[in-house]
Amino acid sequence: MTQKWNQQAFSVSHADASRFVGEGLRAFFEYRDLGIDGATKGKFGAHVIRAVPGEKSLGTWHSHELDFQMVYVTKGWVVFEYEGQGEHMLRKGSCVLQPPGIKHREVRHSDDMELIEVISPADFSTLDENEPK
């Protein structure tokens, strides 16, 4: 019998076989791709983001042009500020769904902060934003 996988490929990503790179959206974070982008032909993306010890957030407001963005903290803590929602400290085990287009900024984080981010689509635009009123 033929498997119907809805045009997705099987994908496995092991921590000991993947490396973090500093070529992501923010210079104070490092990113590890989990292979979801390639397996879903760009419909979804997922990566692990960790803090670069000693590097601090610039706290710049921005938004993303995407359909879905979920963040789950696996280690340490991070403070995000969201338009109309205020500041939220996310710590190990915290999860946030960031609605499409919401203005937000990363305010500060622990040196050991690590989180998983799931997005759709995998390739999206980030827009610089003015501080919300």
Secondary structure, DSSP 8 states (H G I E B T S, - for coil): -----TT-------GGG---BS-SS-TTEEEEE-SHHHHTTTS-EEEEEEE-TT-------EEEE-SEEEEEEEESEEEEEETTTEEEEEETT-EEE--TT--EEEEEE-TT-EEEEEEESSS-EEEE-----
